[in-house]
């Protein structure tokens, strides 16, 4: 292979091998906070799960005030917890990962009578679970055109948390009552696995960096976050900081890590394929050249 071909092949390999951006350890939460100076409200918090400290937070005001469900990929999208047709909270907002509002507003288009406190995304669509009926809905990224995927059979307790698992294209859901069940469902509603935390849960989040689960235990004084393996092993707990610039959290609703869109090629094997393809084409061209000579 010529030096030029070698350089090109190396460039292709390094580009493709590094095409998948690394996810961070930032967990985004929607939470109700008490502002000692200004009163009460709902906000988005960015929590570093490695240090246990908030790195950012911002208040959701106006029509976004009761936007509890949150979905995160390259942006953050929140939406009102009740349908726009029957609640004063008519919209949710889009934010950058740094917390700046983009000005885009979303309306909850779910059927009347539903109530959702969390959402998730696979970067192509959003998913929400209705805490009233236990029905899981799929929507467009702007929360429009809801489609019912399945209903959790025998759901006698509220299911509030939901998070997408890209490793097997499934949805993790958490129970806000009963035994605190955490269950993994296929997109068609087949139960794949489950375990129990023994307490009520909220703000379920699947971390795509290490394929683990985080959730909030609202029964603890510091609204502890619990860290679980997908097999149900408790890996650790993290108490939320009690005070953020004279503001303290008194409930947590939604939680998500950023779900990074898949690049065109993510496998090192795919990268080697293109390197070998380039080498083969170079040899073919070389033989054709010598044949003509």
C-alpha positions as CSV (number, residue, x, y, z in Angstrom):
1,X,0.0,0.0,0.0
2,X,1.3,3.5,-0.9
3,X,2.1,6.0,1.9
4,X,-0.9,8.0,0.7
5,X,-3.2,5.0,0.9
6,X,-1.8,4.0,4.3
7,X,-2.5,7.5,5.6
8,X,-6.0,7.5,4.3
9,X,-6.8,4.1,5.8
10,X,-5.4,5.2,9.1
11,X,-7.5,8.3,9.0
12,X,-10.6,6.3,8.2
13,X,-9.9,3.9,11.1
14,X,-9.3,6.6,13.7
15,X,-12.3,8.6,12.6
16,X,-14.7,5.7,12.7
17,X,-13.2,4.1,15.8
18,X,-13.7,7.4,17.7
19,X,-17.0,8.3,16.1
20,X,-19.1,7.4,19.2
21,X,-19.0,10.3,21.7
22,X,-18.6,9.4,25.3
23,X,-21.6,10.0,27.6
24,X,-21.0,11.9,30.8
25,X,-22.1,11.2,34.3
26,X,-24.6,14.0,34.5
27,X,-28.0,13.0,35.7
28,X,-30.7,15.6,34.9
29,X,-33.6,15.7,37.4
30,X,-36.9,17.6,37.5
31,X,-37.6,18.5,41.1
32,X,-39.8,20.7,43.2
33,X,-37.7,23.1,45.3
34,X,-38.3,25.6,48.0
35,X,-36.8,29.0,47.5
36,X,-36.3,30.7,50.8
37,X,-36.4,34.1,49.2
38,X,-38.9,33.7,46.3
39,X,-41.3,30.8,47.3
40,X,-41.7,27.5,45.5
41,X,-41.3,26.2,42.0
42,X,-40.1,23.4,39.7
43,X,-36.6,23.3,38.3
44,X,-34.2,21.2,36.3
45,X,-31.0,20.1,38.1
46,X,-27.8,18.7,36.6
47,X,-26.2,16.3,39.1
48,X,-22.6,14.9,38.7
49,X,-23.1,11.3,40.0
50,X,-19.3,11.0,40.5
51,X,-19.0,13.9,42.9
52,X,-22.6,14.0,44.2
53,X,-22.8,17.8,43.5
54,X,-25.1,19.8,41.4
55,X,-23.2,21.4,38.5
56,X,-26.2,23.5,37.3
57,X,-29.8,24.2,37.9
58,X,-32.5,26.5,36.4
59,X,-36.1,27.3,37.3
60,X,-39.0,26.4,34.9
61,X,-41.4,29.3,35.0
62,X,-44.6,30.3,33.3
63,X,-46.4,27.5,31.4
64,X,-43.4,25.2,32.0
65,X,-43.8,25.3,35.8
66,X,-45.4,21.8,36.1
67,X,-43.3,20.2,33.4
68,X,-42.2,17.1,35.3
69,X,-41.4,14.5,32.5
70,X,-37.9,15.0,31.0
71,X,-36.2,13.5,28.0
72,X,-32.5,14.1,27.2
73,X,-30.4,13.6,24.1
74,X,-28.6,16.5,22.5
75,X,-31.1,18.8,24.2
76,X,-33.4,18.6,27.2
77,X,-37.1,18.4,26.6
78,X,-39.8,18.8,29.3
79,X,-43.6,18.6,29.0
80,X,-46.5,19.3,31.3
81,X,-47.6,16.3,33.4
82,X,-51.2,16.6,32.4
83,X,-52.8,16.9,28.9
84,X,-53.0,20.4,27.5
85,X,-56.7,20.0,27.0
86,X,-57.5,19.8,30.8
87,X,-54.7,21.6,32.7
88,X,-53.5,25.2,33.0
89,X,-49.9,24.0,32.5
90,X,-50.2,24.0,28.7
91,X,-46.6,23.6,27.7
92,X,-43.1,22.3,28.3
93,X,-39.8,23.7,27.3
94,X,-36.7,22.7,25.4
95,X,-33.3,23.6,26.8
96,X,-29.6,23.1,25.8
97,X,-27.6,20.8,28.0
98,X,-26.2,23.9,29.6
99,X,-29.6,25.1,30.6
100,X,-30.4,27.8,28.1
101,X,-34.0,27.9,26.8
102,X,-34.3,27.5,23.0
103,X,-37.8,29.1,23.0
104,X,-39.4,25.8,21.7
105,X,-42.5,24.9,23.6
106,X,-44.2,21.4,23.8
107,X,-47.7,20.5,24.6
108,X,-48.9,17.3,26.3
109,X,-51.0,15.5,23.6
110,X,-51.9,12.4,25.7
111,X,-55.5,11.5,26.1
112,X,-57.6,13.2,28.8
113,X,-57.4,11.7,32.3
114,X,-53.7,10.7,32.0
115,X,-50.9,11.9,34.2
116,X,-47.2,11.4,33.6
117,X,-44.2,12.4,35.8
118,X,-41.3,11.1,33.7
119,X,-40.4,10.4,30.1
120,X,-37.4,9.1,28.1
121,X,-36.1,8.9,24.6
122,X,-34.3,6.7,22.1
123,X,-33.2,9.8,20.2
124,X,-35.9,9.1,17.6
125,X,-39.1,9.1,19.7
126,X,-40.1,9.8,23.3
127,X,-41.8,7.3,25.7
128,X,-44.0,8.1,28.7
129,X,-46.0,6.0,31.1
130,X,-49.4,7.0,32.4
131,X,-49.5,6.7,36.2
132,X,-53.3,6.3,36.1
133,X,-53.7,3.4,33.7
134,X,-50.2,2.0,33.4
135,X,-50.3,2.5,29.7
136,X,-46.9,3.2,27.9
137,X,-47.1,5.7,25.1
138,X,-44.7,6.5,22.3
139,X,-44.6,10.0,20.8
140,X,-42.7,12.1,18.4
141,X,-39.7,14.0,19.8
142,X,-41.9,17.0,20.3
143,X,-44.4,14.9,22.3
144,X,-47.0,14.9,19.5
145,X,-48.9,11.9,18.0
146,X,-49.1,9.6,21.0
147,X,-49.4,5.9,20.3
148,X,-50.3,3.4,23.0
149,X,-47.7,0.6,23.0
150,X,-48.9,-1.6,25.8
151,X,-50.5,-1.5,29.3
152,X,-48.9,-3.1,32.3
153,X,-51.4,-5.8,33.3
154,X,-52.5,-6.0,36.9
155,X,-51.1,-2.6,37.6
156,X,-52.6,-1.8,41.0
157,X,-50.1,0.8,41.9
158,X,-48.8,3.9,40.1
159,X,-46.0,3.4,37.6
160,X,-44.2,6.7,37.5
161,X,-40.6,6.3,36.2
162,X,-39.5,5.3,32.7
163,X,-36.1,5.1,31.0
164,X,-34.9,3.7,27.7
165,X,-32.3,0.9,27.6
166,X,-30.3,1.0,24.3
167,X,-28.5,-2.2,25.0
168,X,-31.6,-4.3,24.3
169,X,-34.1,-1.7,23.0
170,X,-36.3,-1.9,26.0
171,X,-38.0,0.3,28.6
172,X,-37.3,0.2,32.4
173,X,-40.3,1.3,34.5
174,X,-40.5,2.0,38.2
175,X,-43.4,1.6,40.6
176,X,-44.4,4.5,42.9
177,X,-45.9,2.3,45.5
178,X,-46.4,-1.3,46.4
179,X,-43.1,-3.2,46.7
180,X,-41.3,-0.6,44.6
181,X,-40.9,-2.9,41.5
182,X,-38.4,-2.0,38.8
183,X,-39.3,-3.8,35.6
184,X,-37.8,-4.1,32.2
185,X,-40.3,-4.4,29.3
186,X,-39.8,-5.0,25.6
187,X,-41.4,-2.3,23.4
188,X,-44.3,-4.8,22.8
189,X,-44.9,-5.1,26.5
190,X,-43.2,-8.4,27.3
191,X,-41.7,-8.5,30.8
192,X,-38.0,-9.3,30.5
193,X,-36.9,-9.0,34.1
194,X,-37.7,-7.2,37.4
195,X,-36.6,-6.6,41.0
196,X,-37.9,-4.8,44.0
197,X,-36.4,-1.9,45.9
198,X,-38.9,-2.3,48.8
199,X,-39.9,1.4,48.8
200,X,-41.7,3.8,46.5
201,X,-39.6,5.1,43.6
202,X,-39.3,8.1,41.2
203,X,-37.0,9.6,38.6
204,X,-35.8,6.3,37.1
205,X,-32.8,6.8,34.8
206,X,-30.7,4.3,32.8
207,X,-27.1,5.2,32.5
208,X,-25.9,4.2,29.0
209,X,-22.3,4.6,30.1
210,X,-22.2,1.6,32.3
211,X,-25.7,0.1,31.8
212,X,-26.8,0.7,35.4
213,X,-30.0,2.3,36.9
214,X,-30.4,5.3,39.1
215,X,-33.7,6.2,41.0
216,X,-34.9,8.4,43.7
217,X,-36.1,7.2,47.1
218,X,-38.5,9.9,48.3
219,X,-38.9,8.3,51.7
220,X,-35.5,9.4,52.9
221,X,-34.6,12.8,54.5
222,X,-32.2,13.8,51.7
223,X,-34.3,12.2,48.9
224,X,-31.5,9.7,48.3
225,X,-30.6,8.5,44.8
226,X,-30.0,4.8,44.7
227,X,-27.7,3.1,42.2
228,X,-28.6,-0.4,41.0
229,X,-27.3,-3.0,38.6
230,X,-29.9,-4.2,36.1
231,X,-30.0,-7.5,38.1
232,X,-31.2,-5.6,41.2
233,X,-28.0,-5.3,43.2
234,X,-27.7,-2.1,45.2
235,X,-24.4,-0.5,44.2
236,X,-24.6,2.6,46.4
237,X,-26.7,5.6,47.6
238,X,-26.2,9.3,47.1
239,X,-27.9,11.9,49.2
240,X,-28.9,15.0,47.3
241,X,-27.2,18.2,48.4
242,X,-29.5,19.8,51.0
243,X,-29.1,23.4,49.8
244,X,-28.5,25.0,46.5
245,X,-28.1,28.8,46.9
246,X,-30.8,29.0,49.6
247,X,-33.0,26.5,47.6
248,X,-33.7,23.0,48.8
249,X,-35.4,20.0,47.1
250,X,-38.6,18.6,48.6
251,X,-39.6,16.2,45.8
252,X,-38.1,14.6,42.7
253,X,-40.1,13.6,39.6
254,X,-38.2,12.9,36.4
255,X,-34.7,11.8,35.8
256,X,-32.5,11.0,32.7
257,X,-29.0,10.7,31.5
258,X,-28.3,12.0,28.0
259,X,-29.0,9.4,25.4
260,X,-26.4,9.9,22.7
261,X,-27.6,9.3,19.1
262,X,-25.9,6.4,17.4
263,X,-23.3,7.4,14.8
264,X,-23.3,5.7,11.4
265,X,-20.5,3.3,12.4
266,X,-19.7,2.5,16.0
267,X,-17.9,-0.8,15.9
268,X,-14.1,-1.1,15.6
269,X,-14.7,-4.2,13.5
270,X,-16.6,-1.9,11.0
271,X,-13.6,0.3,11.0
272,X,-11.2,-2.6,10.2
273,X,-13.6,-3.6,7.4
274,X,-13.1,-0.2,5.7
275,X,-9.3,-0.4,6.2
276,X,-9.2,-3.8,4.6
277,X,-11.5,-2.6,1.8
278,X,-9.2,0.3,1.0
279,X,-6.2,-2.1,1.0
280,X,-7.9,-4.5,-1.3
281,X,-9.0,-1.7,-3.7
282,X,-5.4,-0.4,-3.8
283,X,-4.0,-3.8,-4.7
284,X,-6.6,-4.2,-7.4
285,X,-5.7,-0.9,-8.9
286,X,-2.0,-1.8,-8.7
287,X,-2.5,-5.1,-10.5
288,X,-4.6,-3.3,-13.2
289,X,-1.8,-0.7,-13.6
290,X,0.9,-3.4,-14.0
291,X,-1.4,-5.4,-16.4
292,X,-1.7,-2.4,-18.7
293,X,2.0,-1.8,-18.5
